[in-house]
């Protein structure tokens, strides 16, 4: 009997480890889309080669991303609610939107370096980015299925950690296999930018390889999952955030809506600030991104471990305080590239932890039957005011300077800290 129990315990531990590994592998896979398509290579190719005007191309790209964000915010809660109503709804929706993102990403190959392909490329970007973000809603909602109350922080942190470290090989492969060499593999024609247009295939393959194990493992694991929630969709969505007063989840989503505005600016605007104020070259920015991702990998692992030791609320508050001081230092004190580099490393260490802890906190605040619609609201809270941070920073930069613009980020962190202090400690 004792031997049988030992074997069962080993099998159970093995299954738990497999669940965590497969869950984290999805984060490893989808990070390629974000870093290559949205942020670095495809976006730059669109602006410089397809539009032919870097400033106008960047505006088109950002406008499309902004419109996509609004559509995600408006449809995310309803899609999450629809998934909650169906057996295996979350994993089925995750599979469909992941595959749609992978397939549409491949269509960037047809985006030729010609202004006639501006509209086509923006449509592909809109659809692929929408599918990517919606898939993330269902991915986040499955965190509880591969962890328990004692290790949910470590599981979330491990996923974010692999996502950060997974960006590094994709950047290196893209640069040193396709962008920089004179001789490009597969006979791709550099004159027609085929070497750049081929990179989305690599991204799609990377995403497919690392996402499918998680999807098919959970599809089998959740084969008997049943949904019993028959509450009308809009009523249930509303009840998650309001029941005669703001619920704990509602208070948290309000706080996250504010501090995520600051995170958006730090992530999206850091490169512009580094080049404009400290004179970072494109090569130096790339190195900064690689080192930052490595540090974020370590930070989010440690943050995930501490999340299980203390609470998500404490981790979020600590991260907000530290990030506020880094904004103050970077805008008022730092004068050299070296000083700014170390400041960015501190930001990188804590920025993954606050994202991971936010996911954990939302998971803990929701009942299992509400995870889909709850993370739809989670996406809504991170998107609906996403314009506020860039708008404030851009306005203050225009009126005064980049340093003053960067300093204004602290307003969102301070307001987020105040609102977060009213959230239940779990």
Secondary structure, DSSP 8 states (H G I E B T S, - for coil): -HHHHHHHHHHHHHHHHHHHHHHHHHHHHHHHIIIIIIISHHHHHIIIIIIS-HHHHHHHHHHHHHHHHHHHHHHHHHHHHHHHTSTTHHHHHHHHHHHHHHHHHHGGGG--SSGGGHHHHHHHHHHHHHHHHHHHHHHHHTGGGG--TTTHHHHHHHHHHHHHHHHHHHHHHIIIIIIS-SS-GGG--GGGTHHHHHHHHHHHHHHHHHHHHHHHHHHHHTTT------S-HHHHHHHHHBSSSB-HHHHHHHHHHHHHHHHHHHHHHHHHHHHHHH---HHHHHHHHHHHHHHHHHHHHHHHHHHHHS-HHHHHHHHHHHHHHHHHHHHHT--SHHHHHHHHHHHHHHHHHHHHHHHHHHHHHS-GGGHHHHHHHHHHHHHTTHHHHHHHHHHHHHHT-HHHHHHTHHHHHHHHHHHHTTS---
